[in-house]
Structures are given as C-alpha cells and as structure tokens.
C-alpha cells in the first residue's frame, strides 16, 4: 500500500510469483525421465531431409516475415514520433489498431 501512496509501482510480488513458478518448473524437470537414442542415419542424411523445397520455402518465408514484422514493430513508434510529431496517445492507438488487425487475420 505504501507504494501506491508514494507513486511508485511495486513489482515485488510479481517477481516472487515468477520465482515460485520457476522453482516448480525446475522441480518438475528434475523428475522427467528422458531417453535419447542416437539415430542410425548420418547427420548429413538427416540434414538433407530439410533441404526439400517445401522446407526451404517455409523457413525462407519465416525469415522474411519475421524480419519484416520485427522491424515494423520496433521502428513504427519512432517513425511516427519523429517524422509526424505524433503524441503518445496516437502511437498507442495506432499500435493497438495494428495488433488488432493482425490478430484478426490469424483466424
């Protein structure tokens, strides 16, 4: 409560919750029985399976679209503020509209 009165946000409880979740995940991981067997085929033969055109197109599109969305998400706010003198409110509304539009196209 004192953090609300002083005007500072107290994230201490969130860090404690995340630490508790991390401890639970580590504890569960210790009890998982994993058996890994070496494949009989060579590494090059296994790698050649991924060199089919379908996989190359998939990975290429992921690379191009990931880079495009990464650059756009990173620099659209800077561009709007520096080039157009946009306010923080306008930038927030623009980004939320873009994200809503992108999310509606996923389904």
N, C-alpha and C positions, 0 to 999 in steps of 0.2 A: 504494500500500500504506500510505503514511503516513496517508492519510485514514481508512482503516479503524481504525488504531491510535488516532487522535485522537478518533474517534467522529463525525466529520463526513463526510457523503456528498459525494463529488467528482463533479460533473456535467460536468466539463470535457470529457471525451471525447465525451459526447453532444452538447454544443454544437459541437464540431469536426466530428462526423459530420453534423449538421444543416447546418452551414455548407458542407460539401463537397457535400451534396445540393443545396443552394440554388445553388451555383456551377454544378453540372451542369445544373440546370433552366434557369438564365439562359442558359447557353451553347447549349443545345438550342433555346431560344426565339428566339435570335438568328438561327438558320438556318431557321426555319419561314417558308415563303412563303404569306402570307395575302392573298387578293384579296377586297375588299369592293365590292359593286356596290350602288348606290342603287336601291331598289325604285321601280317606275314608279307605284305607287299612293300616295296621300297618307297621311300619318301617322294622320289621323283614321279613314280607311277601314281601315287595318291594326289600329288600336286597337279598332274596332267588332267585329272578329272575336273578340276576347277577352271581349266583353260578352254572350256567349251564356250561357244558364242553366247549362249544364254546367260551363263555366269558372268562373262565379261561385260555384257550389256547391263546386267543388274548392278554389278559393282561400279561400273562407269557412271550410270545414272545416279547412284547413291553419292558418289564423289561429287558430281556436278551439282546436284540439287542440294546436298549438304553444304557445299561451299557457298552456293547462291543464298540459301536461307540464312546461313551464318553471317555472311557479310551484310545482308539486308537487315537482319535483326540487330546487328551490332551498330551499324552506322546510320540507320534511318533517323534515330533521335538526334544525333549530332548534326546531320544534314538539315533536318527541319529547323533546329535551333539556330544554326549558324547562317544558313542561306536565306531562310524565310523569317527569322526572328520569332519563331513560334513560342508560345508560352508552355509551361509545364503541363497545364491542363489540356491544351490542344495535343501535345505529344502523347499524353496518356490516353486520350480518346482515340487518337489515330492508331496507336499500337493495339489497344483493346479491340478496335474495329478490324484491324488486320488479322489478329489472332482469332477472333470470332469467325471471320470469313474463311480463314484457313481450316479451322476446326469443322466448319460446316461442309467443306469439300472432302473431308476424310471419309465420311459415311456415304 
